């Protein structure tokens, strides 16, 4: 008998029929003797519909009122799922974030969880009930409804699992686990049985869309075993864990992440003086633009070229700021490029293997793919390349690091 927190996303509860299927799955676990807490998102597309309604009233809705509005999406889903469970003879009760008392800060539309009062849920579990909780929402100290931002239901699920000291948090989605890379790009991508929190965090931050970064951070911080599963297909999924021992015996690289939403900016001919990086990046940061990779090259004439990447949505804003900086500093020119992408290899095995980066560079060179920027950490190497070569690069690296699924008739050694 185990205590399991199960989270189902918008596509998993997108219709009444799918909610009925989720109820069947929950009942199966319950009949097996497990205690179950379920966290659900709003029905697929509902949050966008509500936001669109708000924007018909105002181009910039007041964040507090927007939270009040969009939080209703999950309220519908929890009630429907509780009804479906009760219909099947499973005692169930639904709660909003406020009713559970998921306490957050007051940053509307992007609140962070501060504390969860688990007593109410624990009493229901002891009474034999399945508890269905609205994901994505909470309440601040003043009683205002708050939401956790896109993908916040994953964070709710992990936070509840931590508060309840659950045996496992299961994230049900439209994929059957975490893959070595996106199967839509590499047909031979393999599902991973296990991956470390550290690797998953890197994968999520570098472009993998399977899990939200905050949820992985939370799970790692509180050592919550996390499993990614398919909502409507049976299978073991992928377990995300602290344990590195088995991973060290697996391939050096666990996965390849990529991100198309990148843009590059360069300011050339800046005087090479102390504090130049701050003079450039300070105003960029003040404009609420997040910088990713940075490269600085000093020329023979005591000037420097400073290049950095930003999210493509921030490109125009960052370009305007950088042009203003260039005028103030007497820089030679500012250039930008939105036709780039970032490709990253990730794996804890890098810690004990030399030559991983050079192997990556060799694989790209064989395909005549030019590397524009490089960034490394203990368990990842990222490169910026032309976007048109992205899929070719991912396939080449997937093969070079022996991540391709074995073909029929062959077995992996």
C-alpha positions, 0 to 999 in steps of 0.5 A, spaced: 500 500 500 502 506 497 500 514 497 501 516 490 499 523 488 497 523 480 497 529 476 493 529 469 494 535 464 489 538 460 489 533 454 488 528 459 481 531 462 480 535 455 473 531 454 468 528 459 469 521 456 477 522 458 475 524 465 471 518 465 477 514 463 481 518 468 476 516 473 477 508 471 485 509 472 484 512 479 479 507 481 484 501 478 490 504 483 485 505 489 482 498 488 489 495 488 490 498 495 493 505 494 491 511 497 490 516 491 491 524 491 489 527 484 491 533 481 488 536 475 489 541 470 483 545 466 480 542 460 485 543 454 484 550 451 480 552 457 485 557 460 486 560 453 479 561 452 478 564 459 484 569 458 481 571 451 475 573 454 479 577 459 482 580 453 476 582 450 475 587 456 482 589 457 488 589 453 492 588 460 487 585 465 489 586 472 493 580 474 488 579 481 482 579 477 485 575 471 487 569 477 480 569 479 478 568 472 482 563 470 482 559 476 475 557 475 478 552 469 480 547 474 474 548 479 470 545 473 475 539 472 475 537 479 468 537 480 467 533 474 472 528 476 470 527 483 463 526 480 466 520 475 469 517 481 463 517 486 459 514 480 464 508 480 463 507 487 469 510 489 468 515 495 471 522 493 472 529 494 474 535 490 478 541 493 480 548 490 487 551 492 484 555 497 480 550 500 486 545 501 490 552 503 496 552 498 499 558 501 503 562 496 506 569 495 502 575 492 505 575 485 499 574 481 499 570 475 506 567 477 506 565 484 510 561 488 508 556 493 510 557 500 506 552 504 501 547 504 496 545 510 496 537 508 491 536 514 485 536 511 487 531 505 490 527 510 484 526 514 480 525 508 485 519 506 484 516 513 477 516 511 478 512 505 477 518 500 480 519 494 482 527 494 481 531 487 485 537 488 485 543 483 492 544 480 495 551 478 492 555 484 493 557 491 491 563 495 496 568 498 496 571 506 490 576 504 486 570 501 487 573 494 486 567 489 493 566 485 495 562 480 502 559 479 503 560 471 503 556 465 504 548 467 503 550 474 499 544 475 505 540 475 508 544 481 502 543 485 502 535 484 510 535 486 508 540 492 503 536 495 507 529 494 512 533 498 507 535 503 504 529 504 510 525 504 508 521 498 511 514 495 511 517 488 508 523 484 506 520 477 505 526 472 500 523 466 501 526 460 500 525 452 507 522 452 509 515 455 516 518 458 522 522 457 525 520 451 533 521 449 530 526 444 524 528 441 521 522 437 518 527 432 525 529 430 529 522 431 525 516 429 530 512 433 529 516 440 528 511 446 524 512 452 529 512 458 527 508 464 530 512 469 533 519 469 536 523 475 533 530 477 539 534 475 539 531 468 531 532 467 532 539 470 538 541 464 533 537 459 527 542 461 531 548 462 534 547 455 528 546 451 525 539 453 517 540 454 515 534 458 516 537 465 516 544 467 522 546 470 519 549 477 516 542 478 523 538 477 526 543 482 521 542 487 521 534 486 529 535 487 529 539 493 524 535 497 527 528 494 520 526 491 520 520 486 517 523 480 514 518 474 512 521 467 507 516 464 502 516 458 495 518 460 491 512 456 497 507 455 500 502 460 507 502 461 512 503 466 514 511 464 520 514 466 522 515 473 526 521 475 530 520 481 536 522 485 540 516 484 546 516 479 549 510 480 545 506 475 546 512 470 553 512 471 553 505 467 548 507 462 551 511 456 555 518 457 549 522 454 542 521 457 539 526 452 539 531 447 535 537 448 534 543 443 530 550 443 528 553 436 526 560 440 533 563 440 535 569 438 543 572 438 545 579 439 552 582 438 555 589 439 561 590 436 567 595 437 566 596 445 572 599 449 575 594 452 575 597 459 573 594 466 565 593 467 563 593 460 559 587 461 555 590 466 554 596 462 551 592 456 547 587 460 545 591 466 540 595 462 538 588 458 536 585 465 533 592 467 528 591 461 526 584 464 530 580 458 533 574 460 540 572 457 542 565 456 549 564 453 554 569 452 561 570 448 566 576 449 572 577 444 577 582 445 580 585 438 587 587 437 585 594 437 583 594 445 575 593 443 571 588 444 565 584 441 560 582 446 555 576 443 549 574 447 543 570 446 535 571 448 529 568 447 526 570 441 520 573 443 525 578 447 529 580 441 526 586 439 526 589 446 533 587 447 535 590 440 532 597 442 536 597 448 542 594 445 542 600 440 541 605 445 547 602 449 551 602 443 550 610 442 552 611 449 558 607 448 561 609 441 560 602 439 561 600 432 555 596 430 549 592 433 547 586 429 542 581 430 540 574 428 533 570 429 535 564 425 539 560 430 537 554 435 541 551 441 542 544 441 545 541 448 547 534 450 546 532 457 548 527 462 551 525 469 556 520 465 560 526 463 563 527 470 567 521 469 568 521 461 573 525 458 573 528 450 565 528 450 565 536 447 570 534 442 566 528 440 560 533 439 564 538 435 566 532 431 559 529 429 557 536 427 563 538 423 562 531 419 555 534 417 559 541 415 555 544 421 558 551 424 558 552 431 557 559 433 557 559 440 559 554 446 557 553 453 558 548 458 557 545 465 559 539 469 553 535 465 551 539 459 554 542 453 550 547 449 552 550 442 548 555 438 548 553 430 543 556 424 536 553 425 536 550 418 541 545 421 537 543 427 534 537 426 540 534 422 545 536 428 540 532 433 540 526 429 547 526 428 549 527 435 543 522 437 547 517 433 554 519 435 553 518 442 549 511 441 542 513 443 539 510 437 534 505 438 537 498 436 534 495 429 530 489 429 535 483 429 540 487 433 541 488 440 544 493 444 551 491 448 
